[in-house]
Amino acid sequence: MLDQIKGLHHVTSMAANAPVNNHFFTKTLGLRRVKKTVNFDSPDVYHLYYGDEVGTPGTVMTYFPFPNIGRGRPGTGEVGTTVFSVPKGALGYWSERLSSQGVDGLQAEETFGQKRLNFAGPDGDGFALVEVDGDDRAPWTDNGVDADHAIRGFHSVAMRLRDEGATAELLKYMGYQELDRKDGVVRLIVPGGNEASTVDLETMPNINRSLQGAGSVHHVAFAVENRAKQLEVRKALMDTGYHVTPVIDRDYFWAIYFRTPGGVLFEIATNEPGFTRDEDVATLGADLKLPQQHKHLRPILAQHLEKLED
């Protein structure tokens, strides 16, 4: 069993409209845009990162906004819900805030003894806020949500699977332990991990496979401290039979990818070097940052990419 993985690093999804996506995460949810860059494989498309003040691993939601992409079809083989942590007693505030801003899909419930508010993103994305007592991560409060209510970062992701068995075994190999199970959902957690250390597996044997599009999670990334730990994980996964990509430099972290038995794309990402490697903390996310191989495209991209509000 591995011990290098400490919980979630980031979650990356797809959207249909960059300005709408940017407004939702910064003005509606109150997160900070910590990086404005482009898709490495499709530089005419933004890659936007939202999180806490510095984009701490375990807080960062990222998006590829492909203009006018069709909406995804929910189903199995994907992350169905991305769940954020908020302080105890904050859900009343969020219910009023989201309702007043026309957010769809609001539904209050309780899962595994925690109060929760489900809601949909602009592209039908599955989200939830869950009240967590004692999450002492410092929130970003400069976008209109005060510290008593602001999002702390991720709480968990929930994966929809036709059969959870093989994926559960993989996660246990990755260092997760089963915490509880209820109503067809298995909850796993990394002991001693970061605050985003929970994964739920939802078994849905009669649901069709998902089709990716706007509102779909592209991949979920798990955090390791550094490149040495990442290489240890890569070797162990390959020795177990998984086809793992070579290490890829993503400028703000190094990444490896592999497909899980349930169909979800996993990434293992390093906590280093972080989002401040090319911007000061005070100005994170303000300027368009381009990877080295695309810097020559700056004049074209400056004209092509849609303007985003600060």
C-alpha positions in Angstrom: 0.0 0.0 0.0 1.3 3.5 -0.9 1.7 6.2 1.7 2.8 9.1 -0.6 -0.7 10.3 -1.5 -2.2 12.9 0.8 -5.6 13.6 -0.7 -6.9 15.7 -3.5 -4.7 18.2 -5.4 -7.1 19.6 -7.9 -10.2 18.8 -10.0 -10.3 19.8 -13.7 -13.5 20.2 -15.6 -14.8 21.5 -18.9 -17.0 24.5 -19.6 -18.7 26.2 -22.6 -18.0 29.9 -21.8 -14.9 31.3 -20.1 -16.4 34.6 -18.9 -19.4 32.8 -17.4 -17.2 30.3 -15.8 -14.9 32.9 -14.4 -17.8 35.0 -13.0 -19.4 31.9 -11.3 -16.3 30.8 -9.4 -15.0 34.3 -8.5 -18.2 36.3 -7.9 -20.7 33.6 -7.0 -18.6 31.2 -5.1 -16.0 33.8 -4.0 -12.9 31.9 -4.9 -9.7 33.5 -6.2 -8.6 33.1 -9.7 -5.0 32.0 -9.1 -3.9 31.4 -12.6 -5.0 32.4 -16.1 -3.2 30.3 -18.7 -4.0 28.1 -21.7 -4.6 24.4 -22.4 -1.2 22.9 -23.2 -2.7 20.8 -26.0 -5.1 23.4 -27.3 -3.6 26.9 -26.7 -6.6 28.7 -28.1 -8.5 27.6 -25.0 -8.0 29.0 -21.5 -7.0 26.9 -18.6 -8.4 28.7 -15.5 -7.6 27.9 -11.9 -9.6 28.9 -8.9 -8.8 28.4 -5.2 -7.5 30.0 -2.0 -5.0 32.8 -1.8 -2.1 30.9 -3.3 -3.8 27.9 -4.9 -3.0 25.4 -2.1 -3.3 21.8 -3.2 -6.7 20.6 -2.1 -8.4 23.9 -2.9 -8.0 24.3 -6.7 -10.8 23.8 -9.2 -9.6 24.2 -12.8 -11.4 24.5 -16.1 -10.9 24.2 -19.8 -13.6 26.5 -21.3 -14.0 25.2 -24.9 -16.3 27.8 -26.6 -19.7 26.4 -27.4 -18.8 22.8 -26.5 -21.9 20.6 -26.1 -23.1 19.8 -22.6 -21.9 16.5 -21.2 -24.2 13.6 -20.4 -24.0 12.5 -16.8 -23.5 8.8 -16.1 -21.1 6.3 -14.8 -17.3 6.4 -15.2 -16.9 9.9 -14.0 -16.7 12.2 -11.0 -20.3 13.2 -10.5 -20.1 15.7 -7.7 -17.3 17.9 -6.5 -17.8 18.9 -2.8 -16.4 22.0 -1.1 -15.9 22.5 2.6 -17.6 25.4 4.5 -17.8 26.2 8.2 -20.4 24.8 10.5 -23.6 26.8 10.2 -22.8 28.3 6.8 -25.3 26.6 4.7 -28.2 29.0 5.4 -26.0 31.8 4.0 -25.1 29.8 1.0 -28.7 28.8 0.3 -29.7 32.4 0.2 -26.7 33.5 -1.8 -27.0 30.9 -4.5 -30.7 31.2 -4.7 -30.5 35.0 -5.1 -28.0 34.6 -8.0 -30.2 32.1 -9.9 -28.1 29.0 -9.2 -30.0 25.8 -10.2 -30.4 22.5 -8.4 -30.4 23.6 -4.8 -31.1 20.7 -2.5 -30.3 20.4 1.2 -29.7 17.0 2.7 -27.5 15.1 5.2 -24.9 12.5 4.2 -22.7 10.5 6.5 -23.9 12.8 9.4 -22.9 16.0 7.6 -25.2 18.8 6.4 -24.9 19.4 2.7 -26.2 21.7 0.0 -26.2 20.4 -3.5 -26.2 22.8 -6.5 -25.4 23.0 -10.2 -22.8 25.0 -12.0 -23.4 27.0 -15.1 -23.0 23.9 -17.4 -24.9 21.6 -15.1 -21.8 20.7 -13.1 -22.5 18.7 -10.0 -21.4 20.5 -6.9 -22.1 20.5 -3.2 -21.1 22.4 0.0 -20.7 20.4 3.2 -20.4 21.8 6.7 -17.2 20.8 8.3 -16.3 21.6 11.9 -12.7 22.4 12.5 -11.5 23.0 8.9 -8.9 25.6 9.7 -7.7 26.3 6.2 -7.6 30.1 5.5 -10.3 31.1 3.0 -10.1 33.7 0.3 -12.3 36.6 1.4 -11.6 39.3 -1.2 -14.4 38.3 -3.6 -17.4 39.1 -1.4 -17.8 36.1 1.0 -16.7 36.7 4.6 -14.5 34.3 6.6 -17.4 32.9 8.6 -19.0 31.4 5.4 -16.3 31.2 2.8 -15.2 28.0 1.0 -12.1 26.4 2.6 -11.3 24.1 -0.3 -12.3 20.7 -1.3 -14.0 18.2 1.0 -14.3 15.3 -1.4 -15.3 14.0 -4.8 -18.0 11.5 -5.5 -17.4 9.0 -8.4 -20.3 7.3 -10.2 -19.4 3.7 -11.1 -21.2 0.7 -12.4 -19.2 -1.4 -10.0 -17.1 0.1 -7.2 -15.0 -2.9 -6.4 -11.9 -2.5 -8.6 -11.8 1.3 -8.1 -12.1 0.8 -4.3 -9.2 -1.6 -4.4 -7.1 0.8 -6.4 -7.8 3.6 -3.9 -7.0 1.4 -1.0 -3.7 0.6 -2.7 -3.2 4.3 -3.0 -3.5 4.7 0.7 -7.2 5.2 1.2 -9.2 3.3 3.9 -12.9 2.6 4.0 -14.5 4.9 6.6 -18.2 4.0 6.1 -20.8 2.9 3.6 -24.4 3.8 3.3 -27.2 3.7 0.7 -24.9 2.3 -2.0 -22.1 4.8 -1.3 -18.7 3.8 0.0 -16.7 6.6 1.8 -12.9 6.3 1.8 -10.4 8.6 3.4 -6.6 9.0 3.6 -5.5 8.9 7.3 -3.3 11.8 8.1 -3.9 13.4 4.7 -4.8 17.0 3.8 -8.3 18.4 4.5 -9.4 17.2 1.0 -8.8 13.5 1.9 -12.2 12.0 1.2 -13.5 10.1 -1.9 -17.1 8.7 -2.2 -17.9 5.8 -4.6 -21.5 5.6 -5.8 -22.5 2.3 -7.3 -25.0 2.8 -10.2 -25.1 -0.5 -12.1 -28.2 0.5 -14.2 -26.9 3.9 -15.4 -25.5 4.5 -18.8 -21.9 5.5 -19.2 -21.2 9.3 -19.2 -20.3 11.3 -22.2 -17.9 14.2 -21.6 -18.7 17.7 -22.5 -19.4 21.0 -20.7 -20.0 20.4 -17.1 -18.0 17.1 -17.0 -15.0 16.5 -14.8 -12.1 15.8 -17.1 -9.8 14.3 -14.4 -9.2 14.3 -10.7 -5.7 14.9 -9.3 -4.2 13.5 -6.1 -1.5 15.3 -4.2 2.1 14.1 -3.5 4.7 16.3 -1.8 7.4 16.3 -4.5 8.8 14.7 -7.7 10.6 12.0 -5.8 7.4 10.8 -4.2 5.6 11.0 -7.5 8.2 8.7 -9.2 7.7 6.2 -6.3 4.0 6.2 -7.0 4.5 5.9 -10.8 6.8 2.9 -10.4 4.4 1.2 -8.0 1.4 1.7 -10.2 3.2 0.4 -13.3 4.5 -2.6 -11.3 0.8 -3.3 -10.5 -0.1 -3.2 -14.2 -1.4 0.3 -14.7 -0.4 2.2 -17.9 0.9 5.5 -16.5 2.1 8.4 -18.6 5.7 9.8 -18.3 6.0 12.8 -16.0 4.7 15.9 -17.6 5.8 19.4 -16.6 2.6 21.5 -16.1 4.6 24.6 -15.0 2.9 24.8 -11.6 3.2 21.1 -10.8 4.4 17.9 -12.4 1.8 15.4 -13.5 1.3 11.7 -14.4 -2.0 10.2 -15.6 -3.7 6.9 -15.7 -7.2 5.5 -16.4 -8.9 3.7 -13.5 -10.9 0.4 -13.8 -14.1 2.4 -13.4 -13.2 4.8 -16.3 -12.2 7.9 -14.3 -9.0 9.6 -15.3 -6.6 10.0 -12.4 -3.7 12.3 -12.1 -0.9 12.3 -9.5 0.3 15.9 -9.1 3.2 17.4 -7.1 2.7 20.1 -4.5 5.7 21.8 -6.0 6.5 24.4 -7.4 3.1 26.0 -6.9 1.3 29.0 -8.6 3.7 31.7 -7.3 6.6 30.5 -9.5 5.9 33.1 -12.1 3.6 35.7 -10.3 3.7 37.4 -6.9 1.0 36.4 -4.4 -0.6 39.9 -4.7 -1.2 39.6 -8.4 -1.9 35.9 -8.9 -4.2 35.2 -11.8 -4.1 38.7 -13.2 -2.0 38.3 -16.3 -2.1 35.7 -19.0 0.7 33.2 -18.4 1.8 31.0 -21.3 3.9 27.8 -21.2 7.2 28.1 -22.9 6.1 26.3 -26.1 3.2 28.7 -26.6 4.8 32.0 -25.7 5.3 32.9 -29.4 1.5 32.8 -29.8 0.9 35.7 -27.3 -0.1 38.3 -29.9 -2.6 36.0 -31.5 -4.0 34.7 -28.2 -4.4 38.2 -26.8 -6.8 38.9 -29.7 -8.5 35.5 -29.7 -9.2 34.7 -26.0 -12.2 36.4 -24.5 -11.7 39.1 -21.9 -12.4 38.1 -18.3 -13.4 40.3 -15.5 -11.0 40.6 -12.5 
